[in-house]
Amino acid sequence: MYLLNPVLWRAAWLTVALTLLSACGGQAGLGPDGAESAAYRIGSFNLRNFGPSRVDDPVALFNLVQILKRYDLVLLMEIRDASGEAPMDLLASLNAVSDDAYAMVLSERLGRSSYKEQYALVYRSEAVQVLDYFTYDDGVEPYDQFEREPLVAYVDMGGLRFNVIGLHSDPDNVLYELNRLLPVYQDSVLNSGDPDAVLLGDFNADCDYLGKEELPYVLLRNDADFVWLIDDEQDTTSSGTDCALDRIVVTRDLLESQMSDTMSGVFDFQSAYGLNDDMAFDVS
């Protein structure tokens, strides 16, 4: 078990602009002039100890739903409700106010001790199909590799297919877990037959958890096949901290060959919605 730091998480996001080929082609890519263009937004959001109390708070729930509506596909982390009702209530609230239908993939409860978390992959049904998903098998506890095994999904977004790998790393073992992401990626390729991937989540990849002197030893940072879209100087937290804990990493071939006009950044919902510190902490 670890103690939760009093940190407000912002949402890291990636806007993917896909130029779609003709419907008969059925694939996304850099099409001919005049081809239809569509933009999709992918996000990563640590909900910070999410459970029934957040769902029962109408203001916090309203702001959470407004954040989720921004995304076509978003990874949610730190879901703590043992009953499993809170994430489903969140999804129902999202669908109640959205013009689009959303669906959810929910992992099992993960963690080596009594402290357990779940991942959720929330997606707009019209834009995204989840073709397959699983929790990475990292061995038998307590000899496994991850505190919370990554969630792996194979998705179709506007005709473009790629693997999604989500991780909330153990803050006490960040470098080791980040370096185990490469085998997770390789496993996702074996499972889907597709080398394209987006890896995202609260990697705890900065500040006290992963110092600047350790960054060069992260394997994915040294591999030319991967591009880190949330750089080291961005702040994915608030409340007096300035840390790039949340990251989004994309395979280079996917980025260069299939994603046009790609943008990435951090959504500061506290500023965007004019929330004071207490209201913001009620959200995340």
Phi, psi and chi 1 to 4 in degrees:
 res  aa     phi    psi   chi1   chi2   chi3   chi4
   1 MET       -  147.8 -179.7 -176.9  -66.2      -
   2 TYR  -132.3  156.6   65.8   92.8      -      -
   3 LEU   -84.0  135.9  -63.0  176.8      -      -
   4 LEU   -75.2  126.2  -63.9  175.2      -      -
   5 ASN   -75.3  148.5  -70.4  -30.7      -      -
   6 PRO   -76.5   70.9   28.9  -34.2      -      -
   7 VAL  -120.3  133.5  173.6      -      -      -
   8 LEU   -91.5  124.0  168.5   70.2      -      -
   9 TRP   -91.1  132.3  -89.6  -93.2      -      -
  10 ARG   -89.3  167.8  -58.4  175.3 -179.5  178.1
  11 ALA   -97.3  124.6      -      -      -      -
  12 ALA   -83.8  141.0      -      -      -      -
  13 TRP  -140.5  156.1   58.4  -93.4      -      -
  14 LEU  -133.4  119.9  163.7   65.4      -      -
  15 THR   -96.4  119.8  -63.9      -      -      -
  16 VAL  -106.6  115.3 -179.9      -      -      -
  17 ALA   -97.3  114.2      -      -      -      -
  18 LEU  -106.3  131.2  -57.2  178.6      -      -
  19 THR   -94.2  112.2  -55.9      -      -      -
  20 LEU   -88.7  137.9  -57.2 -178.5      -      -
  21 LEU   -75.7  179.5  -60.0  177.7      -      -
  22 SER   -59.6  155.7   62.7      -      -      -
  23 ALA   -58.1  -35.1      -      -      -      -
  24 CYS   -68.7  -26.2   61.2      -      -      -
  25 GLY   -70.8  -37.0      -      -      -      -
  26 GLY    67.6   18.3      -      -      -      -
  27 GLN  -133.0  156.8  -63.1 -164.8    9.1      -
  28 ALA  -101.7  148.1      -      -      -      -
  29 GLY   170.8 -165.3      -      -      -      -
  30 LEU   -85.4   94.4  -60.9  179.2      -      -
  31 GLY   -85.1 -177.2      -      -      -      -
  32 PRO   -71.0  165.5   26.3  -34.4      -      -
  33 ASP   -55.4  137.3  -67.9  -18.5      -      -
  34 GLY    90.3   -4.7      -      -      -      -
  35 ALA   -67.7  148.8      -      -      -      -
  36 GLU   -64.2  137.6 -178.6 -177.5   -2.5      -
  37 SER  -113.9  139.0  179.2      -      -      -
  38 ALA  -138.6  141.4      -      -      -      -
  39 ALA  -112.4  137.1      -      -      -      -
  40 TYR  -127.1  145.2  -59.4   89.9      -      -
  41 ARG  -117.4  127.6 -178.2  170.9  -74.3  169.2
  42 ILE  -111.1  138.6  -60.0  170.4      -      -
  43 GLY  -137.1  164.1      -      -      -      -
  44 SER  -135.0  127.4  169.5      -      -      -
  45 PHE  -145.9  118.6 -168.2   23.9      -      -
  46 ASN   -85.1  117.7 -175.1  -35.8      -      -
  47 LEU   -81.8   -8.5  -66.3  179.9      -      -
  48 ARG    56.9   88.1 -169.0 -174.7   62.0   83.3
  49 ASN    58.3   50.3 -159.5   24.5      -      -
  50 PHE   -77.9  131.8  178.9   77.2      -      -
  51 GLY  -161.6 -163.2      -      -      -      -
  52 PRO   -59.1  -33.5  -24.9   34.2      -      -
  53 SER   -62.4  -32.7   62.6      -      -      -
  54 ARG   -71.3  -40.6 -158.8   80.7   54.7   80.6
  55 VAL   -66.5  -33.7  174.3      -      -      -
  56 ASP   -79.7   -7.9  -68.3  -20.5      -      -
  57 ASP   -94.5  106.5 -177.2  -27.9      -      -
  58 PRO   -62.6  -33.8   19.8  -30.8      -      -
  59 VAL   -71.1  -46.4  176.5      -      -      -
  60 ALA   -62.6  -42.6      -      -      -      -
  61 LEU   -63.7  -41.7 -178.1   60.9      -      -
  62 PHE   -59.1  -46.6  172.5   82.1      -      -
  63 ASN   -67.5  -37.5  -73.3  -41.8      -      -
  64 LEU   -60.7  -44.4  -89.5  174.3      -      -
  65 VAL   -63.9  -39.2  166.1      -      -      -
  66 GLN   -62.3  -37.6  -62.3  -49.7  -56.9      -
  67 ILE   -65.8  -47.6  -66.9  169.8      -      -
  68 LEU   -64.4  -31.8  -63.8 -175.5      -      -
  69 LYS   -63.5  -16.1  -75.8  171.5   60.4  179.4
  70 ARG   -73.9  -16.4  -56.4  178.9   71.2 -110.9
  71 TYR  -115.1  148.1  -59.7   96.7      -      -
  72 ASP   -87.5  -28.3  -64.1  -73.6      -      -
  73 LEU  -149.9  123.6  176.7   71.7      -      -
  74 VAL  -140.5  133.8   56.9      -      -      -
  75 LEU   -89.9  125.5  173.1   72.7      -      -
  76 LEU  -108.7  140.3  -56.9 -179.7      -      -
  77 MET  -130.2  165.1  -67.0  154.5  -72.7      -
  78 GLU    64.9   44.1 -146.5  167.6  -72.3      -
  79 ILE   -84.2  121.3  -63.4  169.9      -      -
  80 ARG  -113.4    0.3  -66.1  -70.0  -41.6  -77.9
  81 ASP   -76.1  112.9 -178.5   20.0      -      -
  82 ALA   -66.3  -26.8      -      -      -      -
  83 SER   -74.9  -21.8   73.3      -      -      -
  84 GLY    79.1    3.0      -      -      -      -
  85 GLU   -80.7  -35.3  -65.8  178.3    0.2      -
  86 ALA   -60.4  -46.8      -      -      -      -
  87 PRO   -64.8  -34.2   18.5  -30.9      -      -
  88 MET   -70.3  -35.3  -57.7  -47.9  -62.5      -
  89 ASP   -65.9  -37.3  -70.6  -18.3      -      -
  90 LEU   -63.4  -44.1  176.6   60.8      -      -
  91 LEU   -62.3  -42.5  178.5   64.4      -      -
  92 ALA   -62.7  -40.1      -      -      -      -
  93 SER   -66.1  -38.5  -61.3      -      -      -
  94 LEU   -62.8  -46.1  174.3   60.7      -      -
  95 ASN   -68.5  -26.2  -82.1  -41.5      -      -
  96 ALA   -69.9  -25.9      -      -      -      -
  97 VAL  -114.5   -5.5  -60.0      -      -      -
  98 SER   -96.4  145.0  175.0      -      -      -
  99 ASP   -74.3  -17.8  -66.2  -27.9      -      -
 100 ASP  -108.5  150.7  -58.5  -52.1      -      -
 101 ALA   -85.0  134.6      -      -      -      -
 102 TYR  -114.5  149.6  -78.8   82.8      -      -
 103 ALA  -128.6  172.8      -      -      -      -
 104 MET  -144.5  138.7  174.0 -173.2  -70.8      -
 105 VAL  -107.1  126.5  164.0      -      -      -
 106 LEU  -120.7  126.4 -169.3   63.5      -      -
 107 SER   -75.5  170.4   76.8      -      -      -
 108 GLU   -70.1  169.7   61.6  -94.9   40.0      -
 109 ARG   -75.2  130.8  -58.7 -177.4   71.1 -129.9
 110 LEU  -122.8  143.4  -57.1  166.9      -      -
 111 GLY   146.5  147.0      -      -      -      -
 112 ARG   -80.5  -19.9  -63.3 -172.1 -176.8  108.7
 113 SER  -115.7 -163.9   67.5      -      -      -
 114 SER   -68.4  -17.7   58.6      -      -      -
 115 TYR   -78.3  115.6 -179.3   93.7      -      -
 116 LYS  -125.3  146.7  -54.7  -71.5 -174.8 -177.0
 117 GLU  -133.9  160.5  -64.8 -178.1   14.4      -
 118 GLN  -124.5  151.6  -73.0  175.4  -72.2      -
 119 TYR   -95.6  150.9  -61.3  106.2      -      -
 120 ALA  -134.2  137.2      -      -      -      -
 121 LEU  -111.0  109.2 -160.0   61.3      -      -
 122 VAL  -102.4  132.6  176.7      -      -      -
 123 TYR  -146.3  150.9   58.0   95.8      -      -
 124 ARG   -79.8  117.9 -170.0  162.0   60.2   87.7
 125 SER   -61.1  -33.6  -58.4      -      -      -
 126 GLU   -71.2  -26.3 -174.6  176.7  -47.8      -
 127 ALA   -97.4  -28.5      -      -      -      -
 128 VAL  -131.5  138.0  178.5      -      -      -
 129 GLN  -117.1  131.5  -72.4 -178.4  -72.6      -
 130 VAL   -93.1  109.3  175.7      -      -      -
 131 LEU   -82.5  -29.2  -54.4  173.7      -      -
 132 ASP  -165.5  153.2 -170.0   17.2      -      -
 133 TYR  -158.0  154.9   70.5   93.4      -      -
 134 PHE  -163.2  162.8   59.9   92.8      -      -
 135 THR   -94.5  129.9  -58.4      -      -      -
 136 TYR   -58.6  133.3  178.6   69.7      -      -
 137 ASP   -88.0  107.0 -176.4   -0.9      -      -
 138 ASP  -111.3   20.2   65.5  -17.3      -      -
 139 GLY   105.4 -176.4      -      -      -      -
 140 VAL   -93.4  131.3  178.4      -      -      -
 141 GLU   -65.8  145.6  -64.5 -179.5   -1.5      -
 142 PRO   -92.7   21.3   35.1  -34.8      -      -
 143 TYR  -101.3   15.7  -52.5  106.4      -      -
 144 ASP   -79.5  176.6   52.3  -12.2      -      -
 145 GLN   -97.6  -25.5  -59.9  160.8    1.6      -
 146 PHE  -122.0  142.3  -66.4   94.6      -      -
 147 GLU   -63.0  -43.2  174.7   70.6   25.4      -
 148 ARG  -128.1  105.8  -69.4  167.1  -71.8  -86.6
 149 GLU   -57.2  138.1  -64.4   87.4  -22.3      -
 150 PRO   -60.7  147.0  -23.8   34.2      -      -
 151 LEU   -90.0  129.1  175.8   65.4      -      -
 152 VAL  -119.7  129.4 -179.2      -      -      -
 153 ALA  -134.1  150.5      -      -      -      -
 154 TYR  -114.5  119.4 -172.9   49.1      -      -
 155 VAL  -124.6  158.5  -54.6      -      -      -
 156 ASP  -117.6  118.6 -177.2  -55.0      -      -
 157 MET  -121.5  103.9  177.5  177.5  -75.5      -
 158 GLY    60.9   29.9      -      -      -      -
 159 GLY    96.0  -12.5      -      -      -      -
 160 LEU   -96.0  126.9  175.2   62.0      -      -
 161 ARG  -108.0  137.8  -64.5 -174.4  174.8 -172.6
 162 PHE  -160.6  161.8   54.2   92.2      -      -
 163 ASN   -84.7  143.2  -61.6  -70.6      -      -
 164 VAL  -117.5  126.0  175.8      -      -      -
 165 ILE  -123.1  116.6  -59.4  170.2      -      -
 166 GLY  -111.3  136.3      -      -      -      -
 167 LEU  -141.6  132.7  172.0   67.9      -      -
 168 HIS  -108.9  103.0 -178.9 -163.2      -      -
 169 SER   -73.4  156.7   78.1      -      -      -
 170 ASP   -73.1  118.6  178.4   -1.6      -      -
 171 PRO   -63.5  -16.3   20.0  -30.9      -      -
 172 ASP   -90.8   -2.4  -64.6  -35.3      -      -
 173 ASN  -147.8   43.3 -151.1   14.7      -      -
 174 VAL   -65.6  -50.7  173.2      -      -      -
 175 LEU   -60.3  -44.8 -177.6   59.0      -      -
 176 TYR   -61.7  -46.5  175.7   80.5      -      -
 177 GLU   -68.0  -38.8  -71.1 -159.3   -1.2      -
 178 LEU   -63.0  -35.9  -69.5 -174.7      -      -
 179 ASN   -75.3  -16.2  -78.2  -18.4      -      -
 180 ARG   -84.4   -5.3  -64.3  -52.4  -59.1  167.5
 181 LEU   -69.0  -27.6  -85.8  179.1      -      -
 182 LEU   -63.8  -46.5 -168.1   53.7      -      -
 183 PRO   -62.4  -32.7  -25.2   34.1      -      -
 184 VAL   -63.7  -44.8  178.0      -      -      -
 185 TYR   -58.6  -45.9  163.5   73.0      -      -
 186 GLN   -61.5  -37.4  -67.6  165.1  -16.4      -
 187 ASP   -66.6  -37.9 -168.3   59.9      -      -
 188 SER   -65.5  -35.8   74.1      -      -      -
 189 VAL   -67.9  -41.8  173.6      -      -      -
 190 LEU   -61.7  -38.1  -73.1  173.8      -      -
 191 ASN   -72.3  -41.7 -177.8   72.7      -      -
 192 SER   -96.8  -22.3   66.5      -      -      -
 193 GLY    75.7   13.9      -      -      -      -
 194 ASP  -125.1  126.2 -167.8  -27.7      -      -
 195 PRO   -82.6   -9.0   30.7  -35.5      -      -
 196 ASP   -78.2  138.9  -66.1  -25.9      -      -
 197 ALA  -157.5  152.3      -      -      -      -
 198 VAL  -121.6  120.9  175.3      -      -      -
 199 LEU  -108.7  130.2  -58.6   87.5      -      -
 200 LEU  -154.1  164.8   73.6  171.2      -      -
 201 GLY   143.8 -175.0      -      -      -      -
 202 ASP   -84.0   92.0  179.7    1.8      -      -
 203 PHE   -79.9  -10.1  -72.5    1.3      -      -
 204 ASN    53.3   40.0  -76.6  -53.2      -      -
 205 ALA   -95.1   49.0      -      -      -      -
 206 ASP  -173.2  175.7 -161.1    2.6      -      -
 207 CYS    54.7 -135.4  -67.1      -      -      -
 208 ASP   -67.6  -19.8  -67.7  -20.3      -      -
 209 TYR   -84.8  -36.2  -54.1  124.4      -      -
 210 LEU  -146.0  100.6 -171.9   73.6      -      -
 211 GLY   -71.1  161.3      -      -      -      -
 212 LYS   -57.8  -32.1  -57.9  -66.0 -174.6 -174.1
 213 GLU   -71.7  -17.1   70.2  -79.7   -0.2      -
 214 GLU   -92.5  -20.6  -66.4 -179.6  -70.8      -
 215 LEU   -54.2  -40.5  -78.2  171.1      -      -
 216 PRO   -63.1  -14.4  -22.1   34.0      -      -
 217 TYR   -95.2    2.6  -62.2   99.9      -      -
 218 VAL   -79.8  117.9  176.9      -      -      -
 219 LEU   -58.2  -40.7  -63.4  178.6      -      -
 220 LEU   -66.4  -20.7  -72.7  176.0      -      -
 221 ARG   -77.0  -25.4  -57.8  -94.9  -62.2 -163.1
 222 ASN   -97.7   -3.3  -62.9  -45.7      -      -
 223 ASP   -95.5  117.6 -166.9  -37.6      -      -
 224 ALA   -66.2  -10.7      -      -      -      -
 225 ASP   -81.1   -4.1  -69.9  -24.3      -      -
 226 PHE  -126.2  144.0  -63.1   89.9      -      -
 227 VAL  -122.1  127.5 -179.9      -      -      -
 228 TRP   -90.4  116.6  -71.6   56.3      -      -
 229 LEU   -91.4  -25.2  -63.5  179.8      -      -
 230 ILE   -99.1  107.8  -56.0  -62.5      -      -
 231 ASP   -81.4  174.8   64.7   43.8      -      -
 232 ASP   -67.7  -19.7  -59.2  -22.4      -      -
 233 GLU   -93.3   -6.8  -54.7  -51.2  -44.6      -
 234 GLN   -79.8  150.7  -63.5 -162.6   57.6      -
 235 ASP  -108.3  113.7 -178.3   12.5      -      -
 236 THR  -102.6   14.2   69.1      -      -      -
 237 THR  -128.8  177.7   67.3      -      -      -
 238 SER  -142.1 -156.1 -172.6      -      -      -
 239 SER    57.8   50.4 -175.4      -      -      -
 240 GLY    82.8    0.0      -      -      -      -
 241 THR  -106.0  159.4   58.5      -      -      -
 242 ASP  -140.1   86.0 -173.9   -5.1      -      -
 243 CYS  -137.4  139.7  -56.5      -      -      -
 244 ALA   -94.6   70.1      -      -      -      -
 245 LEU   -76.5  -42.1  -58.4 -174.9      -      -
 246 ASP   -87.1  137.0  -57.2   80.6      -      -
 247 ARG  -136.5  157.6  -59.0  -62.5 -176.3  112.3
 248 ILE  -131.7  124.8  -62.5  176.3      -      -
 249 VAL  -123.4  134.2 -179.7      -      -      -
 250 VAL  -125.8  141.5 -179.1      -      -      -
 251 THR   -65.3  138.6   48.1      -      -      -
 252 ARG   -61.4  -41.3 -173.7  174.4  -62.1  -83.8
 253 ASP   -62.1  -39.3  -76.8  -12.0      -      -
 254 LEU   -64.0  -45.1  174.5   63.2      -      -
 255 LEU   -64.8  -45.4 -176.1   67.2      -      -
 256 GLU   -82.6  -29.0  -66.0 -179.4  -10.1      -
 257 SER  -100.9  -23.4   66.4      -      -      -
 258 GLN  -123.1  -16.2  -57.4  -68.9  -10.6      -
 259 MET  -112.8  113.2  -64.3 -179.8  175.0      -
 260 SER  -101.2  146.0   62.4      -      -      -
 261 ASP    53.4   43.0  -57.9  -36.2      -      -
 262 THR   -71.8  136.0  -59.5      -      -      -
 263 MET  -127.5  149.9  -61.9  178.6  -67.7      -
 264 SER  -144.1  160.3   60.5      -      -      -
 265 GLY   175.7 -164.9      -      -      -      -
 266 VAL  -124.5  130.0  177.7      -      -      -
 267 PHE   -94.5  112.4  177.2   56.9      -      -
 268 ASP   -89.0   89.8 -176.9   -9.3      -      -
 269 PHE   -68.8  -26.4   64.4   83.0      -      -
 270 GLN   -62.9  -46.7 -178.6  173.0    4.6      -
 271 SER   -70.6  -41.7  -63.0      -      -      -
 272 ALA   -61.9  -36.7      -      -      -      -
 273 TYR  -102.7    2.9  -61.5  152.6      -      -
 274 GLY    65.1   42.2      -      -      -      -
 275 LEU   -93.8  142.2  -51.9  179.8      -      -
 276 ASN   -78.5  175.9   60.7   37.2      -      -
 277 ASP   -60.5  -42.2  -74.5  -13.1      -      -
 278 ASP   -64.0  -42.8  -71.3  -19.8      -      -
 279 MET   -66.5  -38.1  -65.6  171.3   67.0      -
 280 ALA   -66.5  -40.6      -      -      -      -
 281 PHE   -67.9  -25.0  -87.8  106.9      -      -
 282 ASP   -70.4  -21.6  -74.6  -18.3      -      -
 283 VAL   -84.4  -51.1  174.8      -      -      -
 284 SER  -151.8      -  170.4      -      -      -
